């Protein structure tokens, strides 16, 4: 890896149009298209926090694909590694939001554009010129794009670029829970930086005890494991330290993108310096900043547009000083 990387974070994976509930002027329920997809949200989150971000993916050569590319570029994400094709459509997700702000997704991905994303199409030069490669587990469910992600990880390893993983489990996209677990464990197994929710940790390890789950998932090569706890905050663990920070009380509109905001904050900070991993105080700072980003995102509808800027995150933290 070069001494001065071109990008702080490059995210590889699915780009999705979220169809979110909205009300028309006459009061009728409708669904508004909102650009999303967990890796894309992370890329935008890093850029909105002032980092240099790039995206690697494949979308349909149609209105939704163009909307995704234009939105990413509008937020400052480099999109030269996002390909378009007429051989598949852009992925869609119909989002439903419960009264408490929690959300559920119904995906439409059969024959989607990214399923044909091949190893040869991965912009390896972008990976080699990045500080961190960020991936998930979702595209490991289809053989062609799974091979593309594995190739990207190998390229990062060879270039000395740390790999970040958010397993981001979506049970509705898998025919078999065992296949989903296997894909998530594969993704987690290549991570230097790993983020899971407490529910995902329990699913992957078979225990609801956080300490036991962390011990089962921990590997010597991990630099940091982040476990998000919803409104209760987050836990960050390294080989030498473990801290838990409380969440922030906010009025929740919806939780779409909250985990991605958390991840984006953590990666944006680590891309600048990983010194914070060396002490409990450093981990607390990283976790509080990431939790603040997630809390802010919960106060607005949609994903990308609700991700905070650095100034908003800092102002939020200043107003919530202990």
LOGU-755870 format. One record per residue (C-alpha): residue in three letters; x, y, z. Coordinates in steps of 0.25 Angstrom, whole numbers, plus 2048, in hexadecimal, padded with zeros to 3 digits. Layout:
% LOGU-755870
AlaXYZ
...
//
This chain:
% LOGU-755870
Unk800800800
Unk80580E7FC
Unk809818807
Unk7FE821803
Unk7F281A7FF
Unk7E88207F6
Unk7DC81B7FE
Unk7D981A80D
Unk7CF80F80A
Unk7CA8077FE
Unk7BD800800
Unk7B97F47F7
Unk7AC7ED7F6
Unk79D7EF7F4
Unk7977FC7F0
Unk7887FC7F2
Unk77C8067F0
Unk7748067FD
Unk7658087FA
Unk76180F807
Unk75381280C
Unk74E82180A
Unk742829808
Unk73D82F7FC
Unk73783D7FC
Unk7298377FC
Unk72D82F808
Unk72E822800
Unk739818804
Unk7448177FA
Unk7528127FA
Unk75E81C7F7
Unk76B8177F1
Unk7778197FA
Unk7858157F6
Unk78B80B7FF
Unk7927FD801
Unk79B7FC80D
Unk7A87FD806
Unk7A38097FF
Unk79E80F80C
Unk7AC80D812
Unk7B3814806
Unk7AA820807
Unk7AB820816
Unk7BA821815
Unk7B982C80B
Unk7AF834813
Unk7B983381F
Unk7C4839816
Unk7CB82D812
Unk7CF828804
Unk7C681D7FF
Unk7C48157F3
Unk7B980A7EF
Unk7BB7FD7E7
Unk7AE7F77E2
Unk7A57F47D7
Unk7977FA7D4
Unk78D7F97C9
Unk78E8037BD
Unk7818097C0
Unk77B8147C8
Unk77D80E7D6
Unk78C80B7D3
Unk78E8197CE
Unk78881E7DA
Unk7918167E3
Unk79E81A7DC
Unk7998297DB
Unk7968297EA
Unk7A38237EE
Unk7AB82D7E6
Unk7A28387EB
Unk7A78357F9
Unk7B68347F4
Unk7B88257F3
Unk7C08217E7
Unk7B88187DE
Unk7C28147D3
Unk7C18067D8
Unk7B28057D7
Unk7AE7FE7CB
Unk7A17FE7C3
Unk79B7F37BB
Unk78E7F07B3
Unk78F7E27B7
Unk7897E47C4
Unk7817EE7CC
Unk7847F67D9
Unk7817EF7E6
Unk7747F47ED
Unk7707F37FB
Unk7627F6800
Unk7647FC80E
Unk7597FC819
Unk75B804826
Unk754800833
Unk74F80A83D
Unk75C80A845
Unk76480D839
Unk7697FF837
Unk7697FA828
Unk7687EE820
Unk76C7EB811
Unk7657E3806
Unk7707E27FB
Unk76E7E07EC
Unk77C7DB7E7
Unk7797D07DD
Unk7827D27D1
Unk7887DF7D7
Unk7937E67D1
Unk79D7E47DC
Unk79B7D57DB
Unk7A37D57CE
Unk7AF7DD7D4
Unk7BB7D57D1
Unk7C97D57D6
Unk7CE7DB7C9
Unk7C57E77CB
Unk7CB7EB7D9
Unk7D37F87D8
Unk7DF7F27E0
Unk7E77FF7DE
Unk7DC8067E7
Unk7DE7FB7F2
Unk7ED7FC7F1
Unk7EC80B7F3
Unk7E380B7FF
Unk7E680B80E
Unk7DA801811
Unk7D27F7809
Unk7C37F680E
Unk7BA7EA80A
Unk7AE7E280F
Unk7A97D480E
Unk79D7D6805
Unk7A37D57F8
Unk7AA7C87FC
Unk79C7C17FA
Unk79E7C17EB
Unk7AA7BA7E4
Unk7AF7C57DA
Unk7AE7D17E3
Unk7B37C87EF
Unk7C07C57E7
Unk7C17D47E4
Unk7C17D77F3
Unk7CB7CC7F6
Unk7D47D27EB
Unk7D37E07F1
Unk7D77DB7FF
Unk7E37D37F9
Unk7E77E07F2
Unk7E67E87FF
Unk7EE7DD807
Unk7F97DD7FC
Unk7FA7ED7FD
Unk7FA7ED80C
Unk7EC7F480C
Unk7E47F1819
Unk7D67EA816
Unk7CA7EF81D
Unk7BD7E681E
Unk7AF7E9822
Unk7A87DC821
Unk79B7E3820
Unk7927D7820
Unk7857D7818
Unk77D7CA81A
Unk7737CD810
Unk77E7CC805
Unk7827BE808
Unk77B7B1806
Unk7827AA811
Unk7877B081E
Unk7937A781E
Unk7977AD811
Unk7967BB817
Unk79E7B7823
Unk7A97B181A
Unk7AA7BD812
Unk7AA7C681E
Unk7B57BE825
Unk7BD7BE818
Unk7BC7CD817
Unk7C07CE826
Unk7CC7C5824
Unk7D37CF81B
Unk7D07DB823
Unk7DA7E482A
Unk7CF7ED82E
Unk7C27E6831
Unk7B47EC835
Unk7A87E3839
Unk79C7E6841
Unk7997DF84E
Unk78E7D7846
Unk7987D383B
Unk7A37CF845
Unk7997C684C
Unk7957C083F
Unk7A37BD83B
Unk7A87B8848
Unk79C7B184E
Unk79C7B985B
Unk7957C5860
Unk7A17C886A
Unk7A97D3864
Unk7B67CF86A
Unk7B47C1865
Unk7B07C5857
Unk7BC7CE856
Unk7C67C385B
Unk7C07BA850
Unk7C17C4845
Unk7CE7CA849
Unk7DB7C7841
Unk7E97CB843
Unk7E97D3836
Unk7DD7DC83A
Unk7E17EA83D
Unk7D37EE843
Unk7C67E7844
Unk7BA7F1846
Unk7AC7EC84B
Unk7A17F5849
Unk7967F4854
Unk78B7FD84E
Unk786808857
Unk78F802862
Unk79C80785B
Unk7A87FE857
Unk7B37F685B
Unk7C17F7855
Unk7CC7EC858
Unk7DA7EA854
Unk7E57E0858
Unk7E87E9864
Unk7DC7F1868
Unk7CD7F0868
Unk7C37FC86A
Unk7B47FE86A
Unk7AE80C868
Unk79F80F86A
Unk79681485E
Unk79082285C
Unk78282485F
Unk77B82A852
Unk76D82B84C
Unk76E81F842
Unk768821835
Unk76D81582F
Unk77A80C831
Unk77D80A822
Unk78C80D820
Unk79080E82F
Unk79980282F
Unk7A0808822
Unk7A1815829
Unk7A880F834
Unk7B280782B
Unk7B5813823
Unk7B981B82F
Unk7C1810834
Unk7C880E827
Unk7CA81D824
Unk7D181E831
Unk7DA81282F
Unk7DE816821
Unk7E4822827
Unk7EB81B833
Unk7EA80E83A
Unk7F0813846
Unk7E381384E
Unk7E380484E
Unk7EF804857
Unk7E7809864
Unk7DA80886B
Unk7D881786A
Unk7DB81685B
Unk7D080C859
Unk7C6814861
Unk7C8820858
Unk7C781784B
Unk7BA811851
Unk7B481D855
Unk7B6824848
Unk7B1818841
Unk7A481784A
Unk7A2826848
Unk7A2824839
Unk79881983A
Unk78F821843
Unk78E82D83A
Unk78B82482F
Unk77F81E836
Unk77982C837
Unk77582D828
Unk76F82481E
Unk77881D813
Unk786819813
Unk79082180B
Unk78A82F80E
Unk78982C81C
Unk79782981E
Unk79E834826
Unk7A983D823
Unk7B583F82C
Unk7B184C831
Unk7A3847834
Unk7A983B83B
Unk7B2844843
Unk7A784D847
Unk79F84284C
Unk7AA83C854
Unk7AD84A85A
Unk79E84B85E
Unk79F83D865
Unk7AB83F86D
Unk7AB83787A
//
